[in-house]
Amino acid sequence: MIASGSISALAGISFFQKAAAPHSSLANLAGYALLGDIFFLVSALCLGHNASRSTSGSN
C-alpha cells in the first residue's frame, strides 16, 4: 500500500506538470491505469491466498 500510494503521489505530480505543458494529452493515464490494475491484481491474489490459508486449517 505504501508503494501504491507513493506511485500515485508521483503520478499526480507528473500529471500536474504535464497538464501545464503546451501540448498536453491524456496518454499518460494509460500507464497509470496499468500500474493500478497490476497493484489491484496482486492485492486481490494475496488476499485470496491468505483467506484460503486461514479457512483451510479450520476444516
N, C-alpha and C positions, 0 to 999 in steps of 0.2 A: 504494500500500500504506500510505503514511503517512496519507492521508486516510481510508482504510478503518479503520485502527487507531484513529485519533482519534475517528471517529464511534462505533466500538464502545466505546471507553472512556467517552465521554459518554453513550451509551445505557445502559451498565452502571450508571453513577452515577444516571441517571434512573430505572432500574428499581428500584434500592435505595430511592430516595426515595419512589417511588410505591407500593412494596410496604409501606412503613410507614404509608401513609395508611389511614384507617378503611374506606374503600370501594374497596379495590384490585381491579384486574381485569387480565386478560391482553391487553386490546385493544391495548396499546402494542406488543406483539410483532409485529403485522401490519406496522406501518410499518418496524420494524427489519428484518424479513424481506424486505420490498420493497427497501429500500436494499441489503441484502446481495445480493439477486438482481441488482440493477442493476450493482453493482460486479463481481460474478462474470461477468455477460454482457459488460461492457466489457473485462474482463481476457481472457476467452476470445476475443473478437473480435480484440483486439490481438495476442495470442499467435498466433492462426491467420493473421493478416495477415503478421506477422513471419516465421513459419515458411514461408509460401508465397513470400515475397520471397527468403528465403535459399536455398530449393531451386530456384527458377526460374532463377537465374543459373548454376547448375552443369550445366544440360542442354545 
